[in-house]
Amino acid sequence: MLLKSKIFNLYSLAFFIFASIIVPSQTWAIGDKSKFRIPQILYEGGNSKPRPEAVISILAQLAKRTSVNVKRQEINLKISDPSLFLYPMIYLAGDSEFKPFPKNEIKILRNYLNFGGFLIIDDNSAIKKSNFDKSVRNLISELFPRSPIRKIPRDHSIFRSFYLINRVAGRAEIQPYLEGISIKGRTVLVYSQNDLGGAWSRNKLGYWNYDMIGGGKNQRDLSIRLGVNITLYALTLDYKKDMVHLPIILERLRRYNSP
């Protein structure tokens, strides 16, 4: 846990320095703003918040199960919002077709991912080859035309960043694997078609918002564990695999600290 905390702090500091350069007008203070939050991305067309309590719910599980200091706050952002670069991880969800992102937003999102950000995309439709899936694949091909999305192998650090996981699940089990995009060995985008948000979502009274499809309590817990693992991977990179990115982080710190 100590090693994980040290790398989490290094990564957060690196991203903080980059964000403060990109968004110089942002006022930072010690306190709530140092706590981990996950903005949900808003877009045109379709339904950008089919599981409105998903993010708050997974943050609650993250606080309960790990040492990550979170703030359970609902944040909704468009890609064009300058504060995007203040967050190391963002969440994009939907259950229907959406409009193509404008060229300027594609460029901003690509820069966000190239400079250390992480995106999780969640298909909440529970339908194989859904209209949302088609829109997502079009978006990804626009983002990285030379890097096709690929199946994430089971030896990836995502499956052991906190829990040891040997099965991919969600509220539904549409696809038995995750897909992703990696840049120079770092996975920057993870795509699930299994409605993770539906499995995570819990209301203020503590009741689950959506029934599981084809499974029960164990499938829900596995979905939560997968959400925790994805989040910890986004924050700690491949520290359990080979710590290959630590020199990158240190170099980024040196570069942004130099006059």
C-alpha positions as a printed Julia matrix, in Angstrom:
259×3 Matrix{Float64}:
   0.0     0.0     0.0
   2.93    2.34    0.73
   4.38    1.81   -2.74
   0.96    2.39   -4.31
   0.5     5.62   -2.35
   3.92    6.94   -3.38
   3.29    6.31   -7.07
  -0.25    7.69   -6.81
   1.18   10.89   -5.3
   3.85   11.19   -8.02
   1.29   10.7   -10.78
  -1.15   13.14   -9.22
   1.59   15.74   -8.81
   2.69   15.31  -12.41
  -0.85   15.7   -13.69
  -1.42   18.64  -11.33
   1.61   20.47  -12.74
   0.47   19.87  -16.3
  -3.08   20.97  -15.47
  -1.9    24.16  -13.8
  -0.02   25.07  -16.97
  -2.96   24.27  -19.25
  -5.47   26.02  -16.95
  -3.43   28.83  -15.31
  -6.54   30.69  -14.12
  -7.63   27.79  -11.92
  -7.24   28.49   -8.21
  -5.88   25.55   -6.23
  -6.08   25.0    -2.49
  -5.29   22.27   -0.04
  -8.46   20.44    0.98
 -11.37   19.14   -1.05
  -9.75   19.95   -4.39
  -6.93   17.53   -3.63
  -9.43   14.67   -3.3
  -9.98   12.31   -6.2
 -13.07   12.94   -8.32
 -14.31   11.54  -11.64
 -16.09   13.9   -14.02
 -18.72   12.49  -16.37
 -18.48   13.66  -19.98
 -21.48   15.33  -21.6
 -21.97   15.2   -25.37
 -24.51   16.14  -28.04
 -27.25   13.7   -29.01
 -27.98   10.4   -27.32
 -28.1    10.04  -23.55
 -24.89   10.97  -21.75
 -26.13   10.07  -18.24
 -28.24    6.89  -18.35
 -26.8     5.86  -14.95
 -26.7     9.2   -13.11
 -25.51    7.71   -9.8
 -22.82    5.44  -11.25
 -19.81    7.7   -10.62
 -20.83    8.67   -7.08
 -21.41    4.99   -6.32
 -18.02    3.77   -7.54
 -16.3     6.61   -5.67
 -18.05    5.42   -2.5
 -16.77    1.89   -3.12
 -13.29    3.23   -3.81
 -13.29    5.09   -0.48
 -14.61    2.02    1.34
 -12.2    -0.51   -0.15
  -8.94    1.44   -0.72
  -6.86    4.25    0.76
  -7.67    6.7    -2.06
  -9.06    9.95   -0.65
 -12.18   10.74   -2.7
 -14.79   13.46   -2.89
 -18.24   12.14   -3.77
 -19.2    15.05   -5.96
 -21.15   15.0    -9.21
 -19.14   16.74  -11.95
 -20.43   16.97  -15.52
 -18.1    18.34  -18.18
 -17.99   18.89  -21.88
 -14.7    18.02  -23.55
 -14.21   21.69  -24.38
 -14.29   22.68  -20.69
 -10.77   23.91  -19.74
 -11.04   22.24  -16.33
 -10.94   18.83  -18.05
  -7.17   18.81  -17.58
  -7.52   19.07  -13.81
  -8.75   15.47  -13.54
  -6.62   12.36  -14.1
  -9.63   10.21  -15.06
 -12.95   10.82  -16.85
 -16.03    8.69  -17.49
 -18.09    8.61  -20.69
 -21.28    6.55  -20.75
 -24.4     6.09  -22.84
 -27.05    3.76  -24.16
 -27.82    5.17  -27.63
 -26.24    6.76  -30.67
 -24.65   10.18  -30.19
 -23.44   12.89  -32.56
 -19.81   12.85  -33.71
 -17.56   15.0   -31.57
 -16.46   18.27  -33.21
 -12.88   18.35  -34.54
 -11.74   20.72  -31.79
 -13.05   18.36  -29.09
 -11.34   15.39  -30.73
  -8.05   17.3   -30.58
  -8.59   18.31  -26.94
  -9.46   14.76  -25.89
  -6.47   13.35  -27.77
  -4.18   15.84  -26.02
  -5.76   14.99  -22.66
  -5.02   11.29  -23.15
  -1.55   11.83  -24.59
  -0.53   13.98  -21.62
  -1.51   11.51  -18.92
  -5.29   11.48  -18.74
  -7.4     8.32  -18.68
 -10.85    7.66  -20.18
 -13.25    4.87  -19.33
 -16.15    4.36  -21.74
 -19.17    2.4   -20.55
 -21.94    1.06  -22.8
 -25.04    0.99  -20.59
 -27.42   -0.41  -23.24
 -26.85   -4.1   -22.42
 -27.23   -4.76  -26.15
 -24.62   -6.38  -28.34
 -23.53   -4.18  -31.27
 -25.63   -1.32  -29.92
 -25.98    2.1   -31.53
 -23.87    3.5   -28.69
 -21.16    0.96  -29.53
 -21.14    2.15  -33.15
 -20.76    5.77  -32.04
 -17.97    4.85  -29.62
 -15.99    3.01  -32.28
 -16.35    5.95  -34.64
 -15.12    8.27  -31.88
 -12.11    6.08  -31.11
 -11.16    5.8   -34.78
 -11.23    9.6   -34.98
  -9.12    9.91  -31.85
  -6.46    7.38  -32.81
  -6.74    6.51  -36.52
  -3.41    4.67  -36.46
  -4.04    2.77  -33.23
  -7.05    0.46  -33.49
  -8.81   -0.51  -30.29
  -7.75   -3.95  -29.1
  -8.79   -6.59  -26.62
  -7.06   -6.07  -23.27
  -5.17   -9.28  -22.4
  -5.77  -11.02  -19.09
  -2.18  -10.43  -17.96
  -2.75   -6.64  -18.07
  -2.17   -4.76  -14.82
  -5.85   -3.72  -14.78
  -6.69   -7.24  -13.65
  -4.38   -7.09  -10.64
  -4.0    -3.39   -9.77
  -5.93   -4.02   -6.52
  -7.98   -7.21   -6.75
  -6.94  -10.31   -8.68
  -9.64  -10.63  -11.34
 -10.03  -13.43  -13.87
 -13.46  -12.56  -15.28
 -14.92   -9.44  -16.89
 -18.47   -8.55  -15.9
 -20.98   -5.73  -15.47
 -24.73   -5.52  -14.97
 -24.85   -7.63  -18.14
 -22.23   -9.89  -19.68
 -22.29   -8.77  -23.3
 -18.55   -9.05  -23.94
 -16.22  -11.34  -21.93
 -13.32   -8.91  -22.25
 -12.41   -5.24  -22.07
 -11.03   -3.27  -24.99
  -8.54   -0.47  -24.9
  -6.08    1.89  -26.54
  -2.47    2.04  -25.4
   0.08    4.76  -26.11
   3.75    3.85  -25.61
   2.8     0.99  -23.35
   0.35    2.99  -21.22
  -3.34    2.16  -21.58
  -5.16    5.49  -21.83
  -8.67    4.32  -22.75
 -10.72    1.36  -21.54
 -14.04    0.38  -23.1
 -16.61   -1.91  -21.47
 -19.82   -3.07  -23.17
 -21.2    -4.68  -20.01
 -22.93   -1.73  -18.29
 -20.53   -1.32  -15.38
 -22.4     1.8   -14.26
 -25.62   -0.16  -13.92
 -23.9    -2.62  -11.6
 -22.32    0.17   -9.52
 -25.37    2.41   -9.14
 -26.82    2.69   -5.66
 -29.27    5.3    -4.39
 -28.98    7.45   -1.26
 -30.97    4.92    0.76
 -28.43    2.22   -0.04
 -30.56    0.24   -2.49
 -29.22   -0.94   -5.83
 -30.82    0.94   -8.71
 -30.73   -1.82  -11.33
 -31.1    -5.58  -11.25
 -28.29   -7.69  -12.61
 -28.86   -9.55  -15.87
 -27.95  -13.23  -15.75
 -26.25  -13.0   -12.37
 -26.65  -11.81   -8.83
 -24.6   -10.63   -5.88
 -21.33  -12.21   -7.03
 -21.59  -10.66  -10.49
 -22.27   -7.24   -8.97
 -19.32   -7.52   -6.61
 -17.06   -8.56   -9.47
 -18.26   -5.51  -11.45
 -17.44   -3.24   -8.51
 -14.04   -4.85   -8.11
 -13.36   -4.3   -11.8
 -14.34   -0.63  -11.42
 -11.97   -0.27   -8.48
  -9.18   -1.94  -10.45
  -9.67    0.26  -13.5
  -9.59    3.36  -11.3
  -6.47    2.23   -9.44
  -4.79    1.45  -12.75
  -5.62    4.96  -13.99
  -3.97    6.4   -10.88
  -1.0     4.09  -10.44
  -0.23    2.91  -13.99
   1.65   -0.41  -14.26
   3.36   -0.29  -10.86
   2.67   -3.98  -10.2
   4.01   -5.05  -13.57
   7.36   -3.37  -13.99
   7.11    0.29  -12.86
   8.19    1.22  -16.4
   6.37    4.55  -16.27
   8.02    5.9   -13.12
  10.93    7.43  -15.09
   8.37    9.06  -17.41
   6.61   10.61  -14.41
   9.88   11.86  -12.93
  10.96   13.3   -16.29
   7.59   15.06  -16.6
   8.06   16.54  -13.13
  11.58   17.71  -14.01
  10.43   19.27  -17.28
   7.53   21.21  -15.8
   9.58   22.34  -12.8
  12.44   23.66  -14.92
  12.46   27.41  -15.78
